[in-house]
Every structure is written in structure tokens, then in C-alpha cells.
Amino acid sequence: MTKAEVRTVTLAKARLRENDIVWDIGAGTGSISVEAALAAAAGQVYAIERDAEAVGLIKNNTDRFGTGNVTVCHGSAPAALDGLPRPDRVFVGGSGGNLRDIIGLVHERLPEGGRLVINAVVLETLTTAVETVTALDFKDIEITQVSVAKTAEVGNSHMFKSHNPVFIISGEKK
């Protein structure tokens, strides 16, 4: 699950609006999908996930939070994106090794002013994402690195334990 602090920054970078059509590619447990559905309450969120167990978790989480505007799509991107309505905002949390193709298809389908937000935890994903969005001439590309540390009890004291940093790449289609 995407940590709450990372989720908050990720959602802020998308600049969601109430009526947006949102794709959450590599949705995992659906934490971004649920938050996006709450923000785009009059819109629709499509949570695309290739792992069957994760699909079940997304369905449980959307039921738990009452987000009836989330449609769960079981499949691998980019093929699983065929037939979906044109998005206004797109999140990519997982790509199954197809990041370049996914970003290319997203670029084709996003309208002018549409936003793409990619979360990367490994340097190769960061590099591929930045190279691809730059080559496709997205504008206002930002790369934000979020590091979160939370306290854990160590005896009678508290110590900060770091989580892995996450890189958030965002941009807008020209």
C-alpha cells in the first residue's frame, strides 16, 4: 500500500477535479484509486491491476470506503487500457516492465492539459519515466523525492525508522 504521506503528494501532483476520469495503472491495493475517487466524486476511476490477489484487495477497499465510482480492471497495461474512456488524469504505480509503452499510450489518450503522475521506487523506473515524458514533450515536468521516517519504540525511547524514498514524476500534456 502506498504510504499516506506519499499518497498525499502523489494526489496533489495530479490536481484532481471533481469530474475527472482517472486511470490508476498498477493500482496495487487501490489506495490511490480510493483517494482519487473521493476527490473526483462526480468522475470515474479505473483501477488497472494485473495481480488477481491485488484485484480482490482493491474491490475490498473500494467497498470499505464506499467509492462506487471505481471500476476495477484486471489485466496488464497497456493492453488492459483498450476500451477505457479517455482519461483526464493518470497515475502509474506499477508497469510490469512496460513503462515506455504505457507512457506512450497515455500520451496518445490524454487531452491537452491532462496530467500524468508516476511513482517510482527504483532508479531504473525513475530514469525511464523521466526520459520518456521528456521525449514525448510533456510540460512542467517535476520530479519530487519523498522520504518518510516514522518513530518506533526502542525500549523506553523512540527512534525514527526510514522508509524507502519514492520519486514522483509529474507532468502535463501540451
N, C-alpha and C positions, 0 to 999 in steps of 0.2 A: 504494500500500500504506500502511496506517495505520502510522505510526512506532511503534516498540516502546514508547516512553515513553507515548504517547497510548493505545496498546492496553492497557497495564498499568492505567492509571487507569480506562479505559472498562470493562474486565473487573471491576475492583474495585467499581465503582459498581453492577454487575449483581448482585453477591452470589450467584454461581452455586453451585448444589448438584449433587451427583453425578448425580441422576436427572432433572434439569431437561429440559424440552422448550424449545428455544431457536429463535427466529426471528432471522435476521440479514438485515435488509431493506436492499437496496442494498449487497450483500456485496463488491463490487469484486473484489479478488484473493483474498478468502477468509481474510485474516489473522486477523480477529476470529472467523470461523467455526472455523478450526483451533484457536485458543486456547480457544474455548468448548467445543469437542468434547473437548479434553484435560481440561478442568476438569469437564465433565459427562460423564464417561466411560461412565456407565451410562444416560445420557439420549440425546437425539437433537437434532441441529442441522439446521435448514432454512436453507440459504443461498439467498436470493432475489436474482436479478440479471437485469436486462433486456438487458445488452450481451452479445452472443454471444461475443465475444472474451474478455471477463472470465469468462464461464461456463467456458470452456476453462481459464483460469488457475486458477480455483477447483478444478476437477477435478484439475489437475496438482498443486496444493498439498495437497489432501486425500490424494492418493495418496502424495506425497512424505513427508508426516508420519504416514501410517498411520492416519488418522482415518476409519475405516469408519462412524462414526456421524454423518456429514454427508450430507445429501441435498441435491443442487443442483437448484434450481427456476429454470428460465429463463422469465422473464416480468416484467411491470411490476406493482408494487404500487399499489393494493390488490387488483386483480383476481387476481394470482398467489397471494394468500393463501387464496383459496377452497379448501376441502377439506383444508387443513393441520390437524393436530391442535392443540388449544388450547395456547397457549404458557404457560410459567411466567415466562420472561424474553424480552425483545425488545430487539434493537439496531436502530437506524436509522442507517445511514451514508450513504444516498442515498435520495432520494424521487422523483426525476424530476418535481418540481413538485407532487407530490400529498401533501405532508406533513400537511396538516389531515385529509384523508380517511384516510390511513394511521394517524395517531394515533387518530382516531375508531374505526376498526375494531379497532385494538389494544386500546383501552379496552373495547370490547364483548367481546373474546375473552379478555382476561387475567382470571384469577381474582383474588379479593381477596388482596392481598399480593404479586401479580405485579409485576415491575419492568420499567420501560421506561428505556432509555438511548439518547439521541440525540446524535450527534456533528455539530457544525455548524462550518463554516469561513467562512461568510458571515453578516453581520449579519441579513439577511432570514430566513435559516433559524433563527437564534437567536431572533429576535423571534416568528416564527410558532410555533416549538416551545414557548416559554415561555407565550405567550398561550393556546395550545391545551391544554396539560397543566393550566394553571391553571383554564381554563374547564371542563374535564372533572373538576375536583376531585381530581386526584392529590394524594397527601400526601407530605410530606417531600421536596418538590422542592428539588433542589440544582442550582446552576449553577457549574461549575468551569471555569476557563480554564487551559489548559496551554500553556506556551510552552517550546519546546525550542531550545537552541543547542548546536551541536557544533563542535569545533575543526576547522580546515582549515589545512594548511600554507601559509604565505605566505613564500616564501624559506626562511630558516633559523628563522623564528618560527612561532608558532601563533596563529591568530585565531579567535574564535568567530563562526560564521555562524548567524544565526537562521533558524528555520523559521517558517512561518505559525502563528499561535496557533490552537488548536482549543477550542471551547466544548463542554463535555459537560453535557448536561441529563439529570438522572435523577430518577425519582420512583416511587412505589408506588401501585398502585390501592387505593382504600379499599374 
